[in-house]
């Protein structure tokens, strides 16, 4: 089942993110230049996953879909750990941005497998504007 979250959906606040997802401002319209720098500083696979998320704003995407569609398919690694590891390739861009990480993630409910990830629609808009040159 495909699940889309509207900009004001309360489930954004129920994410599983840790330190890098708190304590810094959310990305906003004033951050277009900052978003360009952030993307330029991403590791290649982190960019692939992030760009896939940006093409589907507000949609919660399971880690197995990210592996299949953004990372070229499965390998010997657990998909949940693989995506988490790939997204650690955002550390330089995140550290320099002064903003929270630009995606959200949710652990699977007990007894289910894999995390889901999403980019808030307003944040996707900032990064699209950055891609279009402001």
Phi, psi and omega in degrees: 000130178275131182238120176252139177250126175291162182309322185259011181299131181295344180291343174301323182284350182262017183292168183261006184303153180253213191310316184290351180260001181228165170083351177233157181294154171290155177292137181224178184303335180282358187255020184299312180296318178300322179294321177299316179294317179304309182297320180297335183265003181282144170295151186307313181289327176297322178296318179300313180294315181297317179296325175296315178299320180296329179286351182227059185301135177082350182269128175282121186243127181289148182303327180293325175294320178297319177297313183292316189265328185255336186245012173082012176106169185292157170225200182288347183280149173297127183305320181296315179290324180297312180296316179301318179295317179299317182291344173294345175288007174263001189299318180295310180299319179294315181299327181271348189278329186073014181235165174292165174302144187276013177228164176241155174217154181227128174295152176292147175300153181310132179091350178250166186251138167083150179268161171244155184226152176202157172245129178301139182306319181294325179290318176302323178298321178296315182287328174295316177299321178296317179296326181275002177088023174099000000 
